[in-house]
Amino acid sequence: MAATTTFTVALLLLLLLVAAPNAAKGNSFTVELIHRDSTRSPLSSHPDLSKPQRVRNAAARSLDRARSLERRLGLSSSVVSPMDAEAPVTADSGAYLVHVSLGTPAFPIVAIADTGSDVIWTQCQPCADCYTQTAPMFDPKSSTTYREISCSSETCTSLTDEGTSCSSDADVCHYQVTYGDGSNTSGDMATETLTLDSTAGRKVALPKTIFGCSHEGGGTFSPNASGIVGLGGGAASLVSQLGSTTGGKFSYCLASFGDDKPSTLTFGQSAAVSGGVSTPLGGGGGGNIIIDSGTTLTIVPKGVLSELADAVSSQVSGGTPVQVQGLDTCFEVEDSGSFEAPTLTMHFDGGADVELKTGNTFVEAEENVVCLAFAGSASLAIYGNVAQQNFRVGYDLKGETLSFEPADCTAGSSA
């Protein structure tokens, strides 16, 4: 390429330095993340779909998600693809699921783990005006640890950025969240014991976790998910509520797309990335790229995409250029399993150069047809999950650094 672009990481959506009083007793644990298109996922309504079809669906969702993020940030919609992708916009567009339990006794829930959301919420009984949900709904009356948050409490007043409000006829803190496509959820803010199943086989109980008990909502939410676990930057997100006890450290390791082995999310000292490269976290609105595990493709400036496509095309041998709806720079090859693309390097601030291999830069869109896993935008840059696969991506919020270390993410963790 004739020019290079250095990216500085923006924490606009992923995380902010917010400490919280309620967290786990142990300071390290790991939970499984399940890709929504995995055969193990309840959101996989067609488990017989081929890997290329799942790739195209995920790519279409990622373009819709990027447009939704643009709207949320007040940017003009400019995410482009060579042809319009045909897939519905969904509010729960995050790519990974997490199993959690709420209440005492514990009530199991499957939720979207979403780095673009700031609130933990699930649909609760009674829920007369809610979207259709196939799994049973959480009943707060059946839990001995459920506590509504009062309007007069400091907790309620501190969460106004998360959509909380109060009415004159009730003392319960109310929340409302509206997503980029108009889907919405509203209900009562409360505290409850949230329990996670660690990969080591132990239960990690998080008492007095702040969450939204939804009694009203609708839109494009999947009927097979019970809500969203927000991993974003707000004070009510799971990561923020764990911040003080886990030392401000967490990491994830995303398995290759199409691999049914789970990815992992680790909190605490075990999340520290000892090798690899590190870049400063751009708090306070700094940075020019968002790290988002919920977006499949990597979104870069249009000019960068054009130069990248030209450079890659000039170095791919034995491939015939073809067009695939919703994707850019595609080639028909003799065997997609043995296709090798030139190594691409992402330049992050602080001299952190991340080398991306074929599995991070190309996806199989049809049988023996591979496409560049990038799209262009005039106003937004996102480091997507294909680029992050088989890396340990570690956050040290106290040290204000983001680290990347190559890893075999199918190996799992016993933390």
C-alpha positions in Angstrom: 0.0 0.0 0.0 1.2 3.5 -0.8 0.2 4.8 2.6 -0.4 3.5 6.1 -3.0 4.5 8.7 -2.3 4.4 12.5 -5.3 3.6 14.6 -5.8 4.8 18.2 -8.4 2.9 20.1 -11.6 4.7 21.0 -13.7 3.5 24.0 -16.8 5.2 22.8 -18.8 2.0 23.2 -16.7 -0.7 24.7 -15.5 0.4 28.1 -14.9 3.3 30.3 -13.0 3.5 33.6 -15.9 3.0 36.0 -15.5 1.2 39.3 -18.4 -0.4 41.0 -19.0 -1.9 44.5 -20.5 -5.2 43.6 -18.4 -8.0 42.2 -17.3 -11.6 42.6 -15.3 -12.8 45.6 -12.6 -14.4 43.6 -10.7 -12.1 41.3 -10.4 -14.3 38.3 -12.9 -16.4 36.3 -13.7 -17.4 32.8 -17.0 -17.9 31.1 -17.9 -19.3 27.7 -19.1 -17.2 24.8 -21.1 -19.0 22.1 -21.2 -17.5 18.6 -24.8 -16.9 17.6 -24.4 -18.9 14.4 -22.9 -21.9 16.1 -24.9 -25.1 16.1 -24.9 -24.8 19.9 -26.7 -21.5 19.8 -30.4 -21.2 20.4 -30.4 -18.3 17.9 -29.2 -20.6 15.1 -32.7 -21.2 13.7 -31.2 -23.1 10.7 -28.4 -25.2 12.1 -28.1 -26.9 8.7 -26.9 -23.7 7.0 -23.5 -24.0 5.3 -20.6 -22.1 6.7 -20.6 -19.7 3.7 -24.3 -18.9 4.3 -23.6 -18.2 7.9 -20.7 -16.0 6.9 -22.9 -13.9 4.5 -25.6 -13.6 7.2 -23.0 -12.4 9.8 -21.5 -10.0 7.3 -24.9 -8.5 6.6 -25.7 -8.1 10.3 -22.3 -6.4 10.8 -23.1 -3.8 8.2 -26.4 -3.1 9.8 -24.8 -3.0 13.2 -22.2 -0.4 12.0 -25.0 1.8 10.6 -26.8 1.5 14.0 -23.6 2.6 15.7 -23.3 5.5 13.4 -26.8 6.6 14.3 -26.1 6.2 18.0 -23.0 8.4 17.7 -24.8 11.0 15.6 -22.8 10.3 12.5 -24.1 10.4 9.0 -24.8 6.9 7.7 -22.0 6.0 5.3 -21.1 2.3 5.7 -20.8 1.0 2.2 -20.7 -2.4 0.5 -20.5 -3.1 -3.2 -24.2 -4.1 -3.2 -26.9 -3.8 -0.6 -26.9 -6.7 1.8 -30.2 -8.4 2.3 -30.7 -9.1 5.9 -33.0 -7.7 8.6 -31.7 -5.1 11.0 -31.9 -6.5 14.5 -31.5 -4.8 17.8 -29.8 -7.8 19.3 -27.1 -7.8 16.6 -24.2 -8.9 18.9 -22.3 -11.9 17.7 -21.9 -13.8 21.0 -24.2 -15.4 23.6 -23.6 -16.0 27.3 -25.4 -18.3 29.8 -26.2 -16.5 33.1 -28.6 -17.1 35.9 -30.7 -14.6 37.9 -32.1 -14.7 41.3 -32.4 -17.1 44.3 -33.0 -19.8 43.4 -31.0 -19.3 40.2 -33.1 -18.9 37.0 -31.2 -19.7 33.8 -31.1 -17.2 31.0 -29.5 -17.1 27.5 -28.6 -13.5 26.6 -26.7 -11.6 23.9 -23.3 -10.5 25.2 -23.1 -7.1 23.6 -20.2 -4.6 23.7 -22.4 -2.0 22.1 -24.9 -2.0 25.0 -24.6 -0.5 28.5 -27.5 -2.2 30.4 -28.1 -5.8 31.6 -31.7 -6.6 31.1 -34.1 -9.5 30.7 -37.9 -9.8 30.2 -39.7 -10.3 33.4 -43.2 -11.4 34.5 -45.7 -9.8 34.2 -44.9 -8.8 30.6 -48.1 -8.2 28.7 -46.6 -5.9 26.0 -43.3 -7.7 25.2 -41.7 -9.4 22.2 -42.4 -13.1 21.9 -39.9 -15.2 23.9 -39.8 -19.0 23.6 -38.0 -19.6 27.0 -39.8 -19.0 30.3 -39.5 -15.5 31.7 -37.9 -14.5 35.0 -40.4 -13.9 37.8 -39.0 -11.5 40.3 -41.6 -12.6 42.9 -40.0 -16.0 42.9 -36.6 -14.7 44.0 -35.6 -13.9 47.6 -32.8 -11.6 46.5 -34.7 -9.3 44.0 -34.8 -5.7 45.2 -36.2 -2.7 43.3 -34.1 0.4 43.1 -35.7 3.4 44.6 -36.1 6.7 42.7 -34.6 8.5 45.6 -31.5 6.3 45.7 -28.1 7.5 44.6 -27.9 4.5 42.3 -30.9 5.7 40.3 -29.8 9.3 40.0 -26.3 8.1 38.9 -27.7 6.1 36.0 -29.5 8.8 34.0 -27.1 8.2 31.1 -28.4 4.6 31.0 -32.0 5.9 30.4 -33.3 5.9 34.0 -36.2 8.1 35.0 -38.9 8.4 37.7 -42.6 9.2 37.7 -44.7 11.0 40.3 -46.9 8.1 41.0 -44.2 5.5 41.8 -40.9 5.3 43.7 -39.4 2.6 41.5 -36.4 3.6 39.3 -37.5 3.2 35.7 -35.3 2.5 32.6 -35.9 2.7 28.9 -33.4 1.7 26.1 -34.1 2.3 22.5 -31.8 0.7 19.9 -30.7 2.0 16.5 -33.5 0.3 14.6 -36.2 1.5 16.9 -36.5 -1.6 19.0 -37.0 -0.8 22.7 -37.2 -2.2 26.2 -38.4 -0.6 29.4 -39.1 -1.6 32.9 -37.8 -1.4 36.5 -34.2 -1.0 37.6 -33.4 -3.5 40.3 -30.6 -5.4 42.0 -30.3 -9.2 41.9 -27.8 -12.0 42.3 -26.3 -12.7 38.8 -24.6 -16.1 38.6 -22.1 -17.1 35.9 -20.8 -20.6 35.2 -17.1 -20.6 35.0 -15.1 -22.9 32.7 -13.5 -24.3 35.9 -16.9 -25.7 36.9 -17.6 -23.3 39.7 -20.5 -20.9 40.1 -19.5 -17.2 40.3 -22.2 -15.3 42.1 -22.4 -11.5 41.8 -24.8 -10.2 44.5 -26.6 -6.9 44.1 -26.0 -6.7 40.3 -27.9 -3.8 38.8 -30.1 -4.9 35.9 -33.3 -3.9 34.1 -36.4 -6.0 34.7 -38.3 -5.5 31.4 -42.1 -5.3 31.5 -42.5 -3.8 28.0 -40.6 -4.0 24.8 -40.7 -4.8 21.1 -39.0 -4.7 17.8 -36.5 -7.1 16.2 -35.3 -9.0 19.3 -34.8 -12.8 18.7 -37.5 -14.9 20.5 -34.7 -17.4 21.4 -32.8 -14.9 23.6 -34.1 -13.6 26.9 -32.3 -10.2 26.9 -28.9 -8.5 26.7 -25.8 -8.5 28.9 -24.3 -5.1 28.3 -20.5 -5.0 28.1 -20.3 -1.4 27.1 -19.1 1.7 28.8 -22.0 2.7 31.0 -22.0 2.4 34.8 -24.6 -0.4 34.7 -22.7 -2.7 32.3 -21.4 -6.0 33.6 -17.8 -5.1 33.0 -18.2 -1.8 34.8 -19.9 -3.5 37.8 -17.0 -6.0 38.0 -14.3 -3.3 37.6 -13.1 -2.7 41.2 -12.8 -6.4 42.3 -11.2 -7.8 39.1 -8.5 -5.2 39.1 -9.8 -3.6 35.9 -8.6 -6.5 33.8 -10.6 -8.6 31.3 -9.8 -10.4 28.1 -11.5 -12.5 25.5 -10.4 -15.1 23.0 -12.6 -15.6 20.0 -12.4 -19.0 18.2 -12.4 -19.1 14.4 -15.7 -18.4 12.6 -17.6 -21.7 12.0 -15.8 -23.5 14.8 -18.4 -24.9 17.2 -15.9 -24.8 20.1 -16.8 -21.9 22.4 -14.9 -18.7 22.8 -14.0 -17.4 26.2 -14.3 -14.2 28.3 -12.0 -13.9 31.3 -12.1 -11.4 34.2 -9.4 -10.6 36.8 -5.7 -11.3 37.0 -5.9 -14.3 34.7 -7.0 -12.0 32.0 -3.6 -10.3 31.9 -1.9 -10.6 28.5 1.8 -11.1 29.2 3.0 -11.2 25.6 2.0 -9.6 22.3 1.8 -5.9 21.7 -0.1 -3.1 23.5 -1.6 0.2 22.6 -3.0 3.0 24.8 -6.8 3.1 25.4 -8.3 6.3 24.1 -10.4 7.4 27.1 -12.2 10.8 27.2 -13.3 10.6 23.6 -9.9 10.0 22.0 -9.1 7.4 19.4 -10.3 6.8 15.9 -11.3 3.1 15.9 -13.8 1.1 18.0 -13.0 -2.4 19.1 -16.2 -4.3 18.8 -16.7 -8.1 19.2 -20.2 -7.8 17.9 -19.3 -6.6 14.4 -18.1 -9.3 12.0 -16.3 -7.2 9.4 -13.6 -4.6 10.1 -14.8 -1.2 9.0 -12.1 1.3 7.8 -12.1 4.6 6.0 -13.2 4.3 2.3 -9.8 5.5 1.1 -8.0 2.9 3.2 -10.4 0.2 1.9 -9.7 1.1 -1.7 -5.9 1.0 -1.2 -6.2 -2.2 0.7 -8.3 -3.9 -1.9 -5.9 -2.8 -4.7 -2.9 -4.0 -2.7 -4.4 -7.4 -1.9 -5.7 -8.0 -5.4 -2.2 -7.4 -6.8 -0.8 -10.1 -4.6 -3.4 -12.8 -4.8 -2.4 -15.4 -7.4 -4.5 -18.1 -8.8 -7.8 -16.4 -8.0 -10.5 -15.1 -10.3 -12.2 -11.9 -9.2 -16.0 -12.4 -8.7 -18.8 -10.4 -7.1 -20.6 -11.5 -4.0 -23.6 -9.5 -2.6 -22.7 -7.5 0.5 -19.0 -8.2 0.4 -15.9 -6.6 -1.2 -12.9 -7.9 -3.1 -13.9 -11.6 -3.7 -12.0 -14.3 -5.5 -13.0 -17.7 -6.8 -10.1 -20.1 -5.9 -9.4 -23.7 -6.5 -9.6 -24.7 -2.8 -10.7 -22.2 -0.2 -9.2 -24.4 2.6 -5.7 -23.9 1.3 -6.1 -20.3 0.2 -3.4 -18.0 1.6 -3.7 -14.3 1.5 -0.9 -11.8 2.0 -0.3 -10.9 5.7 -1.9 -7.6 6.6 -0.6 -5.4 9.5 -2.9 -3.2 11.6 -0.9 -0.3 13.0 -2.1 0.9 16.4 -0.8 3.8 18.3 2.3 3.2 20.4 4.0 1.0 17.8 1.6 -1.9 18.3 1.6 -3.7 15.0 -0.9 -6.6 14.8 -0.2 -9.1 12.0 -3.4 -10.5 10.5 -3.3 -13.9 8.7 -5.7 -15.3 6.1 -8.3 -16.3 8.7 -8.4 -12.7 10.0 -8.7 -11.0 6.7 -10.8 -13.3 4.4 -14.0 -15.2 4.9 -15.5 -18.0 2.7 -18.6 -16.5 1.2 -19.5 -19.4 -1.2 -17.9 -22.7 -1.9 -14.3 -21.9 -3.0 -15.1 -18.2 -3.0 -13.3 -16.0 -0.5 -13.9 -12.3 0.2 -12.0 -9.6 2.1 -13.5 -9.2 5.6 -13.5 -5.4 5.4 -16.0 -2.7 4.5 -15.7 1.0 4.1 -17.2 4.1 5.9 -16.6 7.8 5.7 -17.4 8.4 9.4 -16.7 5.3 11.4 -13.9 2.7 12.0 -14.5 -0.6 13.7 -12.1 -3.5 14.5 -14.4 -6.4 13.9 -14.4 -9.9 15.3 -13.0 -11.8 12.3 -9.8 -9.7 12.7 -9.7 -10.6 16.4 -10.2 -14.3 16.1 -7.4 -16.4 17.6 -6.0 -13.5 19.5 -6.2 -12.9 23.2 -7.5 -9.4 23.4 -6.8 -8.0 26.8 -7.9 -4.8 28.6 -6.1 -3.3 31.5 -8.3 -0.4 32.6 -6.0 0.7 35.4 -3.0 0.7 33.1 -5.1 2.1 30.3 -3.8 -0.4 27.7 -5.2 -2.8 25.2 -3.1 -5.8 24.2 -3.2 -8.4 21.4 -1.5 -11.8 21.6 -1.8 -14.6 19.1 -3.4 -17.6 20.6 -5.3 -20.9 19.9 -8.7 -19.8 21.1 -10.2 -23.3 20.7 -8.0 -24.5 23.6 -10.3 -22.9 26.2 -9.5 -22.0 29.7 -9.9 -23.5 33.2 -9.9 -20.2 35.1 
